[in-house]
């Protein structure tokens, strides 16, 4: 029997079932003949004969990583990979080397990340996070005075590190609050910044000037450890640092030191490195550091939006229509 499509992921198929829900799967089944088995890194060699005719691979979180030799030998007819999740950094390059096109739902996953970040910005500007801690420990009056020392959400300065898909979506969502939005992004031109309605700044200026700073830097070797004590020590007394980007971009010891030096500073960390932090890490015990378990991206029913997006992109690809979500090897340099 000839199969022209497969799902690839973890053996239990949990994430695949969540992301490609029954409705999306029904639509895919009406267009493609899928192999019944989920392809994993543990079983793909046993399906060599079945994979010979496969043209399309659909996946999400849990995508196996194949090298160039394995792709050429076991997926000789493969034309495209459709990845219903965010970053493709971990698996895409060998497919590019084999001339296989890659599509991903990173732009769709950017939507909930930007929503989450925007909500944190709004609450940070009201002193909400430490305010609720102070209310319980020091009472209503102390919490009220603390929160009223914040600027609120009209005007003011917001620093955005990285203006990729997520950064741009954050900019769009916070525009109605008339913020002065400053961006650090080596890949963003002055012309593009003008179109976005933002001003370019270097890292030092942003950490000195902006009460709220949110990280969405590209995930590459140049950004590892880029956010260090020198920068965090420049933050304002009531400054808030938000990280929904990558934990490895932060030098944790430097962040902790800066948070200790001025306890009115706040750090909101949805990502850390390692993740989760090791046992007894100081981040767990600090009153001005708030940890969330990497929930900014698609969760709950939001994940279904990514699966449907990849179905629609497959249709566009198969019908030679305009494509929206293709990734190229050069794009990896600026992607999360």
Secondary structure, DSSP 8 states (H G I E B T S, - for coil): ----EEEES-TT-HHHHHHS-HHHHHHHHHH--B-SS-B-TTTGGGGHHHHTT--EEEE-TT-----HHHHHHH-TT--EEEE-SS--TTTHHHHHHTT-EEEE-HHHHHHHHHHHHHHHHHHHTTTHHHHHHHHHHH-HHHHHHHHTTS--SSS-EEEEE--SHHHHHHHHHHGGGT-EEEEE-TT--HHHHHHHT-EE--HHHHHHH-SEEEE----SGGGTT-B-HHHHTTS-TT-EEEE-S-GGGB-HHHHHHHHHH-TT-EEEES--SSSS--TT-GGGT-TTEEE--S-SS--GGGHHHHHHHHHHHHHHHHTT---S-EE-GGGGGT--
